[in-house]
């Protein structure tokens, strides 16, 4: 699958509906009519896209955004959520995790605070990880994992491992130094300034 086709599908799913479950169904139905190689390509590009935000710094950004409620498992769903925000957002956030502070959806979430978010508002998209699997099975009646193994690929199903430095995710000082804009927003300091 071509990278532009991948992003076109992701973007069109967001135009079709803002509901993550409906987006998952929309993407699955579009992929299921494509040749199996294209579905495998979608999975490969999704994994590569998530991999661009699979660093400890990105986990720290997710942790700050989610007010400390972001386990490693949730971080994997967070990565999918960032992919779902589109190519431009992924590019910016991959380069600088603190760029999350400029994302309108993040600003909206932080304005109300995590303790007020309904379940559907959390910046997690668990269902995106099922799209290729479901589409491949619908199209072929076979397992995506087995097809990837034949090609020498392993399906990415969780975040990590991280390379490089790690630090205390609960440290306000680390957050203020490493993610100054996001930390400021998370503390409601921008409005007070």
N, C-alpha and C positions, 0 to 999 in steps of 0.2 A: 504494500500500500504506500502510496506517495504521501509525504508529510503534509502537503497542502490538502489532500483529500481527508486525511485524519482530522486536521483542524477545521475543515469545512463541516465535517460531521459533528464535531463537538460544538461548534458555533451554532449550527442549525438546530441542534437539540435544545440549546438555550433559548432560541427564538421560538421554537415550537411550544415550550412550556418551562415554567420556572420550578415546577415540582420535580424533585430528584427522582422519585419513583417513575414518573411519567417520562422523564428524560431517559432513564435506563431502558424503559420499554421502547421508546422511539428509536434509540440507538441500536438496540438489539434487533428490532424489525428491519432496519435499514441494512445492518451487517448481514443478517441471515440470508438475504437474497444475493449476496456477493459470492464470488468463488471462495472456497476455503482458504486459499493462499492469502486473499485480501483480509480475511478475518484474523488469520495468524499475524499478518502485518499490522493490523490495528492493535492487537495485544502487544506486539513488540514495541510499537511506537508509544503506547500508553505506558509501558514499563520504563522506557527511556525517558519519557516526559516526567514521570514521577521521580525517577532517579536524579533529575536535575535539582530537585528540592529535598533530597535525602541526605541532609547534613545535620550535624548537631545544632548548628546555628539556626537552621530552619525549624528543627524541633523546638528550640528555645522560643522562636517567634510564635509558633503554634501554642506553646505552653503559656506565653504571656497573653495572647489573644483569648485563650480559653480559661483564663484566670486560674491556671495551675491544674486544670482538669484535662490533661492530654497525655494519656499513656502511650506507649510505643504502638500498640494496636490502633489507637485512635489517630496517632500521627500518620499512619498509612492511609486512613480514610481522609485525613486532612490534605495529604498530598494529592489525592484524587479530586478533592474540592478545589484546590488551586488549579489543577489542570482544567477543571470544569469552568473556571473563570475565563479561560481563553489563552490564546498564544501570547498576546502582548503582556498580560499579567504574569504568566509563567516566566516569560523572558526577564521581566523586571525583578520579580521576586527571586528567581534563580540566581541572578547576579548579586542582589543585595536583599537579604531577608527583611531588613527594616523597611523595604519598599512596600510591604504589606500595609503600612500606615497610610499610604496614598490610595489604596483600593476602596472604592465607595462601599462595597459590601462590608468590609472590615470596619470602616468608620461608622457605619450604621450599627453594627453589632456592638462596638465598643461604646457607642453613645447611650445604649440602654443597659449594658452590663450583662455578663454571662448568667447571673442569677435570675434574670428576667427572660432569657431566651426560651421559647418553646422548643421541644425536641426537634422539630423540623427546621429550626433556624441555626442549629449548631453548624460550624464550618467543617463538616465532615460529609463525605459522599461515599459510603460503603458500597453502594450498588454499582458504581462504575466498574469496580473490579470483577463483576459478574457478567458484564456485557458480552465480552468476547466468548467466554465460556458458554453462555446460553445461546448465543448466535451460532457458534460452531456446532453445538449439539443439535440445534434446530435444523441447520443446513445439512448436516452429515449423519446425525445419529451417533456420532463418535465423540470421544473425550478430547477436549482441547489439550489437556496436559500430555496425553499420549502422543498427539500429533507434534507437540513442541519437543518432546523427548526424542522422537524420530529425527528431528532436525538438529538435535544437539542443544536445544534451548531448555531453560528451566523457567517456569512461570513464576514471576515475582508475586508473593502473597503477603509480604509484610515489610516493614521499614527496617533499615539497618543492614548490615552493621555500619557504624559510622567510623570514619577515619579522622585523624587529627585530634585537636584538643577537645576536651570536655570540661565542663565547669558546673557549678551548682545552679540548677535551674530555678531554685527557690530564692536565689540571692537578688534582692532589689538592686544592689550595686552593679552586679553583672548585667542585669537587664537594662539599666539606665545607661551603662557604658556601651554595650554591644548592640542594643536596639533602641536608641534614644527617642526616635519619633514614635515608635509603637508603644514604648513604655510610657511616654508622656500622654498619649491618647488613652492608654489603659488605666491610667491614674486620674483621668479627667482633668489633667493639668492644662491642656491646650485651651479649654474654654475659660479657665480661671486666669490665664496669662493676659 
